[in-house]
Amino acid sequence: MKVEDLLPMGNEWPSVKARVLLRLLERELGYCEVRRTGSHRKLRSPGYPDITFAFHDGVTVSPRLVRIILVQQVGLSLDKAKELIKRA
């Protein structure tokens, strides 16, 4: 995947509250918190790479970061990530 594939946003990616994105990762992809240090949460899921979720619950995560987390860090395809974010 090229970096420029992750940059253009358009209107297809919404901004979401961090607690909503975290709940989506937990419920839909099976992530669970294995360690926490302050606002940094280490998340683990079978079949997906470990990720560090470093947002306070009330913070709004930008559309660019939502896309980077789901596509680049978690490794979902663009179509699967779009489908997943619609359920948020």
C-alpha positions, 0 to 999 in steps of 0.5 A: 500500500502506498502512503498516498492511498492513505492521505486523501480523505473525502467525505467517506471517513468520519471523525469519531470519538475515541470511546466509539472507535475503541468500542468498535475495535473491541466488539467487531475485531475482538481487541481487548486491553492487556495493559494501560499506562495513563491514556496509552492502552495496549490492545491485543486481538487474535488474528490482528496485530497488537496496537497502542491506542493513545487517546482519552475517551472524550477526544475526537479522532480525525478522519485521517487517523481513523483511516490510518488506525483501521487500514495501516495499523490493524491491516484491514482492506479499505472496503472492510474498514469503510464497512466497519466504520459505518457500524460505529 
